Every structure is written in structure tokens, then in C-alpha cells.
């Protein structure tokens, strides 16, 4: 059994620490590490399961294409940092080690929709950071990343250790870990808007006086007005386009194809069920709790 992941920063965490993860913001990672929320259970996520199942296939393809033999890193072993041995909360796991070298291999799978992310020399930033973290922690000089895309396209790329980048990663990770230890959350981003209610699900009754946030609230209100005005313009343009289409399917221009198609969707009439089948309604209805942000001008 490996050490609880919330007790250290690993390779899959470092992109979130640095704000480059598309899956998890710094605040979301902080909340998991600080024990404020439970990490999502990925054990039954099919894409994750398939990734584990295909890891050996990716490793075999890498050996077949490159001639480099690889072996599994010790099962469930977590490497401690050679570069920063006094900081036990900087760690990593490794998929494969390249035999007879100081190199390692990270195996990935992804959907065909992400093929463009791997064009030419491109590698998604979060994976570059993950491999760079693994290299720095294990003291190795070269990392390889191999990916099976959509089950049909295989690519592999090389990442050389960059001491300057790793030093910067260590500095940012150290600041982040101190925030975890002192229960000081990082600043929320726009991607945290839905998550933040998990962090603060309930409200107490007291109000605070925070004059320093007056400009932020004013900016939010200005942006909201601009958004509302823009949405009004979009609605007006869409209405005119629909009027021109009428009962036709649509039209084309030099640049665009525009359609206005009829779609049918099935919806449940909860009001009718409540009136005619109250027992069934009460069996399946459940309370949904949320917090609503409202801003009004002081009188």
C-alpha cells in the first residue's frame, strides 16, 4: 500500500500546483491535500480503467518502435526526492524504467479527439511537467512519453531534464505545500466557480465589512452588464436569422453553413407526477442544496 496521496505532491499533481492542469485547479488540489474535500473516486471510471489495462501495450509498442527495453518500476513504489531529500512530501511514481540507462518512460492513452495535441513535437504541458517532475525526483536525465491515441495512433517523444525548470517547480511546490500545512487556500480561478460550493457548502448569518473588495464587486457588476448587453445582441441577431430561415432548413454563405433543425427531446412532467402519483414523486424527489451569489447596490 503506497503512502496516502494527500500526504505528498506527485507527478500527477505538479501541473495543478503550477496552474497548468486542465483537470484540476490549484484550489481543488489544495482542498484535497488539506483534507477539506474527498478526492473523486476514479476506480470505476472506464477511461481510467482502460488506461491501466493498456499501459503494458503502450510499453511494448515503445520497445518495438525504439528498441529500448523497459521494465516495470517497483509496484506501488513511491520515489522520494534525491534532489530535495529533506522534503519528503515531494515524491513520484514511475511507469517504466529503461534498462541499462538513467531514463524512464511514462505511458499514456487518450481519445482520438486529442490527436492534434500530439502533432509534430507537441506534448500537452501537464505531461511535460509530470515527466520533468519524475526526472528531478528520481535524479534521471531523460524521460520518454509514449501515447496510444484513440486505440489506433501511437506516438512517442523525448523530454530532456531541465534543471532550471525543475528548480522553479520545486519553488512553486514548496509555496503550495506551505499553504496546505497552514490551511491557507490559493486564490480561486474562474474554473472554481462550481467547485467552490463543495468547499463552502453552507453559510452562517453574519455579514462582514470588506471595503477592500469594493472595486472587485464593481468590476464584476460592470462585466455582468457587458455580458447581458452582449447576450441581448446575440439574441436579436439569432432571431433575425431564424426569421429569414422560416420553414426552410437553413442557408449557406461564402463562409458559413447555417441550419435551424427541429429536435425532439423527452422530458418528465414532474408537476403532473406530483399531482397524480404523489407516492412515486416523493420516493424519487430529493433536496438539492446550493448557494446563490446576489449583489445589490447599498441604499
Buried (B, 14 or more C-beta within 10 A) or exposed (E): EEBEBBBBBBBBBBBBBBEBBEEBBBBBBBBBBBEBBEEEEEEEEEEEEEBEEBBEBBBEBBBEEBEBBBEEBEEEEBBBBEBBEEBEBBBBBBBBBBEEEEBBBBBBBBEEEBBEBBEEEEBBBBBBBBBBBBBBBBEBEBBBBBBBBEEEEBBBBEBEBBEEBBEEBBEBBBEBBEBBEEEEBBEBBEBBEEBBBEBEEEEEEEEEEEEEEEEEEEEEEEEEEEEEEEEEEEEEEEEEEEEEBEEEEBEEEEEEEEEBEEEEEEEEEEEEBEEEEEEEBEEEEEEEEEEEEEEEEEE
